[in-house]
Amino acid sequence: MARVEFRNVVKEYHDEKRGTFTAVAGSNFVIEDKEFVVFVGPSGCGKTTSLRMIAGLERQSSGDIIIGDRIVNELHPKDRDIAMVFQDYALYPHMTIKENLSFGLKNLKRPKAEIEKKVMDASNILGLTEMLDRKPRELSGGQRQRVAVGRAIVRDPQVFLFDEPLSNLDAKLRIQMRVELSELHKRLGATIVYVTHDQVEAMTLGERIVVMNKGRIQQIASPGVLYNEPQNMFVAGFIGSPAMNFMDARIENGNVHIEGASFALTDAMVKGLRAYEGKEVVLGIRPEHIYGEEFAEKMNVSKENSMKSNVQVIENLGAETLLYFRVGARMVTARVNPETEARIGQMMTFVFDRNKLHFFDPATEERILF
């Protein structure tokens, strides 16, 4: 296996009508040997373009791409020692599963015994042994995806590249395949670069996550750091489901004021926000850190920072309940105990966990560090 590195990689497209469009703007990162890294972001953010540049399917406009100890800028995809798993499986419908798995190795003119061994090893790992004589049309979506992964495994590449491989599967099957891919990574000790638009998929699979937006890397970190220490409002709003709440606020005399309430701050917050005294900020808090008054005490959360508001919408999800209420013009979400007796229209006291407040500069949208 091998590490992957981008050094100031830029990808631009030129169009007569639109002019120059920058799909990837000066990316720098290192994916370590045997690491599972996920690229995530909305459509058009540059994540798939980045993956395709690693594969050699797209040529960067400038910068260097390194795989292992080689700069691969000029190398053809087949010479980069990578294997790619696509969203649409790309299986040959007229071939059996065994023939699909062995096709690439036969083209490379590998010895027959080696091909047989690698196909059987991959089949055993992925639970395909009983299906080798079937055609792709006889398999379920999840089974076809396993075949696509198996076809990559038999190549024994330095780097595995996955381009939204689970997006065509139903929700239950996606969960199952996420578990299987995670276990496969541990078993193979492989370097994996994985692209998805699904932040839940990214958080459950990635050892580190590269969050992208509009061609730029917003933050590279572990799932825990992204969730608890987002670098800016985009990351804070994109990572987490439901998304982080944002509210217009003002810092005055060691307190943060939002419409309808004034909250006390910790000593560290007061010190860190000193430069914003008398100024506007954006207050952020995750839904699970807003409690119904009746449950705040059970969670040992001080009721000091609380406000009253009418419940606008209730989503009962079984294991949890989401309550929606307004703070000024913004709709705010609270993830509360499912035992709540809240009703639509009810005036309710919501308790904000003071230790879980985030603050962002409204001009730069960067998180204010304490």
C-alpha positions in Angstrom: 0.0 0.0 0.0 1.1 3.7 -0.3 0.5 7.2 0.8 -1.2 9.8 -1.5 -0.2 13.4 -1.5 -1.6 16.5 -3.3 0.8 19.5 -3.6 -0.9 22.7 -4.6 -3.2 20.8 -7.0 -5.5 23.0 -9.2 -8.1 21.8 -11.7 -9.6 24.3 -14.1 -12.1 23.8 -16.9 -12.4 26.2 -19.8 -15.7 26.9 -21.4 -16.5 29.5 -24.2 -19.7 30.6 -22.4 -18.6 30.4 -18.7 -15.0 31.2 -19.2 -12.6 29.5 -16.7 -14.2 27.5 -13.9 -12.0 26.3 -11.0 -13.2 22.9 -9.8 -10.3 22.3 -7.3 -8.5 25.3 -6.0 -5.0 24.6 -4.7 -5.5 21.4 -2.7 -2.8 20.2 -0.3 -3.2 17.1 1.8 -1.5 13.8 2.7 -3.3 10.5 3.0 -1.1 8.1 5.0 -0.3 4.5 4.1 -3.2 2.2 5.2 -5.4 5.2 6.1 -9.2 5.4 5.2 -9.9 8.9 4.2 -13.3 10.2 3.0 -13.9 13.2 0.8 -17.3 14.7 1.5 -19.2 17.8 0.4 -22.2 19.0 -1.6 -22.5 18.4 -5.4 -19.9 20.3 -7.4 -17.5 20.8 -4.5 -14.6 19.1 -6.2 -14.5 15.8 -4.3 -15.0 13.5 -7.3 -12.7 15.6 -9.5 -10.0 15.1 -6.8 -10.5 11.4 -6.8 -10.4 11.2 -10.6 -7.1 13.2 -10.6 -5.6 10.6 -8.2 -6.8 7.9 -10.6 -5.4 9.7 -13.7 -8.9 10.0 -15.3 -8.6 13.8 -15.0 -5.3 15.7 -15.5 -4.6 18.5 -13.0 -4.0 22.0 -14.4 -1.1 22.5 -12.0 0.5 21.0 -9.0 1.8 17.5 -8.2 0.1 14.2 -7.3 2.3 11.7 -5.5 1.4 8.0 -4.9 3.9 6.2 -2.9 7.3 7.7 -3.8 6.4 8.6 -7.4 5.1 11.8 -8.9 2.4 10.4 -11.1 1.5 13.5 -13.1 2.5 12.0 -16.4 1.4 8.4 -15.7 -1.5 6.7 -17.5 -4.2 5.3 -15.1 -3.1 1.7 -15.7 0.4 2.6 -14.5 -0.6 4.2 -11.2 -1.2 0.9 -9.4 -4.7 2.0 -8.2 -8.1 0.3 -8.4 -11.3 2.2 -8.6 -14.9 1.2 -7.6 -17.5 3.2 -9.4 -21.0 4.2 -8.4 -22.7 2.2 -11.2 -20.7 -1.1 -10.5 -19.5 -1.3 -14.2 -19.9 -5.1 -14.4 -19.9 -7.0 -17.7 -23.5 -8.3 -18.0 -22.6 -11.2 -20.3 -19.9 -12.6 -18.0 -20.2 -14.7 -14.8 -19.1 -13.2 -11.5 -15.9 -15.3 -11.7 -15.2 -14.0 -15.2 -15.9 -10.4 -14.0 -13.4 -10.8 -11.2 -10.7 -12.3 -13.3 -11.1 -10.1 -16.4 -8.6 -7.5 -15.4 -5.9 -10.0 -14.4 -6.3 -11.9 -17.7 -5.8 -8.7 -19.6 -2.6 -8.2 -17.6 -1.6 -11.8 -18.7 -1.2 -13.0 -15.1 -0.6 -16.8 -14.7 -3.7 -18.9 -14.5 -2.9 -20.2 -11.0 -2.4 -16.7 -9.7 -5.7 -15.5 -11.1 -7.5 -18.5 -9.6 -6.0 -17.9 -6.2 -6.8 -14.2 -6.2 -10.4 -14.7 -7.3 -11.0 -17.3 -4.7 -9.4 -15.2 -1.9 -11.5 -12.1 -2.9 -14.6 -14.3 -3.1 -14.0 -15.7 0.4 -13.5 -12.2 1.9 -16.6 -10.8 0.3 -18.9 -13.9 0.6 -19.2 -14.4 -3.1 -18.1 -18.0 -3.3 -21.6 -19.4 -3.9 -22.3 -16.9 -6.7 -19.3 -17.3 -9.0 -21.3 -19.0 -11.7 -24.1 -16.4 -11.8 -24.5 -13.4 -14.0 -24.8 -9.9 -12.6 -28.5 -9.7 -13.4 -29.1 -12.6 -10.9 -27.6 -10.6 -8.0 -29.0 -7.9 -5.7 -27.6 -4.4 -5.6 -25.5 -5.2 -2.6 -24.1 -8.4 -4.1 -23.2 -6.5 -7.3 -21.4 -3.9 -5.3 -19.4 -6.7 -3.6 -18.4 -8.0 -7.0 -17.2 -4.5 -8.0 -15.1 -4.3 -4.8 -13.8 -7.8 -5.4 -12.7 -6.8 -8.9 -10.6 -4.1 -7.2 -9.2 -6.4 -4.5 -7.8 -9.0 -7.0 -5.7 -6.2 -8.5 -3.9 -5.9 -5.1 -3.3 -2.2 -5.8 -1.4 0.4 -3.8 -4.5 2.5 -3.4 -8.3 1.8 -3.5 -10.5 4.6 -4.8 -14.3 4.5 -4.2 -16.6 6.9 -6.0 -19.9 7.1 -4.1 -20.2 3.3 -4.3 -23.3 3.0 -2.0 -25.5 5.7 -3.5 -27.6 3.3 -5.6 -28.5 1.1 -2.6 -31.5 1.4 -0.3 -31.0 2.8 3.2 -30.8 -0.6 5.0 -28.3 -2.0 2.6 -26.1 1.1 2.7 -25.8 0.6 6.5 -24.8 -3.1 6.0 -22.3 -2.2 3.2 -20.7 0.5 5.4 -20.0 -2.1 8.1 -18.6 -4.5 5.5 -16.3 -1.8 3.9 -15.1 -0.8 7.4 -14.3 -4.5 8.2 -12.7 -4.9 4.8 -10.3 -2.0 5.4 -9.2 -3.5 8.7 -8.7 -6.9 7.1 -6.7 -5.7 4.0 -4.8 -2.9 5.8 -5.4 -0.9 2.6 -5.1 2.8 1.7 -8.6 3.8 0.8 -9.8 7.1 -0.6 -13.6 7.3 -0.6 -15.9 10.0 -2.0 -19.5 10.5 -0.8 -22.0 13.4 -0.4 -23.5 11.6 2.6 -22.0 13.1 5.8 -23.3 10.1 7.9 -21.4 7.8 5.6 -18.3 9.9 5.9 -18.5 10.0 9.7 -19.0 6.3 10.1 -16.3 5.2 7.6 -13.5 7.8 7.7 -10.5 7.8 10.0 -10.1 11.3 8.7 -12.5 13.3 6.6 -11.7 16.0 4.0 -14.6 18.5 3.9 -14.9 20.4 0.6 -17.0 23.2 -0.7 -16.8 25.2 -4.0 -13.5 23.5 -4.9 -11.7 24.3 -1.6 -10.8 22.2 1.4 -12.6 23.5 4.4 -11.2 21.2 7.0 -9.3 17.9 7.3 -9.8 16.1 10.6 -11.1 13.0 12.4 -14.9 12.7 12.8 -14.8 13.7 16.4 -12.8 16.9 15.8 -15.0 17.9 12.8 -18.1 17.5 15.0 -16.8 19.2 18.2 -14.4 21.7 16.7 -15.6 22.8 13.3 -13.3 25.3 11.6 -16.1 27.4 10.2 -19.9 27.6 9.7 -19.9 25.5 6.6 -18.3 22.5 8.4 -20.5 23.1 11.4 -23.6 23.1 9.3 -22.7 20.3 7.0 -21.4 17.8 9.6 -24.1 16.5 12.0 -27.7 15.5 11.5 -29.7 17.5 12.2 -27.4 20.3 11.4 -26.0 22.8 14.0 -28.4 25.7 14.8 -27.2 29.2 14.0 -28.6 32.3 15.7 -27.9 36.0 15.4 -26.3 37.2 18.6 -24.5 40.1 20.3 -21.8 40.0 23.0 -22.3 42.5 25.9 -20.9 42.5 29.4 -19.9 38.9 29.5 -23.2 37.7 28.2 -24.5 36.6 24.8 -27.8 38.1 23.7 -30.2 36.5 21.2 -33.7 37.5 20.5 -35.8 36.6 23.5 -33.0 35.6 25.9 -29.6 36.5 27.4 -27.1 33.7 28.2 -24.2 33.7 30.6 -20.8 32.6 29.3 -18.0 30.6 30.8 -14.8 32.4 31.8 -13.0 31.0 28.8 -15.7 32.3 26.5 -15.7 35.8 28.1 -11.9 36.0 27.6 -12.0 34.6 24.0 -14.8 36.9 23.0 -13.3 40.1 24.4 -12.5 41.5 20.9 -16.2 41.1 20.1 -17.6 43.1 23.0 -20.5 45.1 21.8 -20.4 43.4 18.4 -22.5 40.9 16.5 -21.6 37.2 16.3 -23.2 34.0 15.2 -24.1 31.7 18.0 -24.1 28.0 17.2 -25.4 25.0 19.1 -26.1 21.4 18.2 -29.7 20.2 18.6 -28.7 17.6 21.2 -27.4 20.3 23.4 -30.8 22.0 23.8 -33.0 20.3 26.4 -36.6 20.5 27.5 -36.7 21.9 31.0 -38.0 18.7 32.5 -34.9 16.7 31.3 -32.1 19.3 31.8 -31.9 18.4 35.5 -31.5 14.7 34.7 -28.6 15.6 32.4 -27.0 17.8 35.1 -27.3 20.8 32.8 -27.8 24.2 34.5 -31.1 25.9 33.7 -29.4 29.3 33.8 -29.3 29.6 30.1 -32.9 29.0 29.1 -35.6 30.7 27.0 -39.3 30.3 26.3 -40.7 29.7 22.8 -43.7 28.0 21.2 -43.2 24.6 19.7 -43.7 24.9 15.9 -43.2 21.4 14.7 -42.6 18.0 16.3 -40.9 15.0 14.6 -41.2 11.8 16.6 -38.5 9.5 15.3 -38.9 6.8 17.9 -35.6 6.8 19.7 -35.5 10.6 19.7 -37.9 13.5 19.2 -37.0 16.7 17.4 -38.8 19.9 18.4 -38.7 23.0 16.2 -39.1 26.5 17.7 -38.2 30.1 16.6 -35.5 32.4 17.8 -36.1 35.6 15.9 -36.4 34.8 12.2 -34.5 31.5 12.6 -36.0 28.1 13.1 -34.1 26.2 15.8 -34.1 22.4 16.3 -33.8 20.7 19.7 -33.2 16.9 19.9 -35.0 16.0 23.1 -35.9 13.0 25.2 -38.6 10.9 23.3 -40.6 10.9 26.6 -41.4 14.6 26.2 -45.0 15.5 26.4 -44.6 18.6 24.2 -47.4 19.6 21.9 -47.5 21.8 18.8 -48.2 25.4 19.9 -47.2 24.8 23.5 -45.1 27.5 25.2 -42.0 25.6 26.4 -38.8 26.3 28.3 -35.7 25.3 26.3 -32.4 25.0 28.2 -29.1 25.6 26.3 -26.0 23.8 27.5 -23.6 26.7 28.2 -20.5 24.5 27.8 -21.5 23.5 24.2 -21.9 26.9 22.7 -20.0 27.8 19.5 -19.3 31.3 18.2 -18.5 32.4 14.6 -17.4 35.6 13.1 -20.3 36.8 10.9 -17.9 38.3 8.3 -15.5 35.5 7.8 -17.8 32.7 9.1 -14.7 31.2 10.9 -15.2 29.7 14.4 -13.9 32.0 17.2 -11.3 30.1 19.1 -10.9 30.4 22.9 
